[in-house]
Amino acid sequence: MRKTGETDMQRAAQLLKLLGDQTRLTMMKLLQSHDCCVCEFVAMFDMSQPAISQHLRKLRDIELVKETRKGKWIFYSINREHEDYPFIQSVLASLPGQDGLVIELEAQGLRICCE
């Protein structure tokens, strides 16, 4: 039985494989400090909405991200209650901040563009 806050090797490999994609890793780093909707990720990554939704689905399927509905829009946030959050947090802590993407989005007038 694993201790609270510990991630076994198989689970760590699965999480690292999921986060091995630069887009998903960047999304997780952004979600550490900002809730975002799909339309914001579309603008930040200059990707199609279906592609962004697929990345978010993979993160949502293992419950690394949570959804919150605000009207007809869905906002995503990191799931800090996830059993592997301490491990994810340690990975994300070693990465550079991504606030520049949000600042650039705001400068373009696209922050929370779906409200």
Secondary structure, DSSP 4 states (H G I P E B T S, - for coil): -PPTT---HHHHHHHHHHHTSHHHHHHHHHHTT--EEHHHHHHHHT--HHHHHHHHHHHHHTTSEEEEEETTEEEEEE-TTSTTHHHHHHHHHTSPP-HHHHHHHHHTT-TTTT-
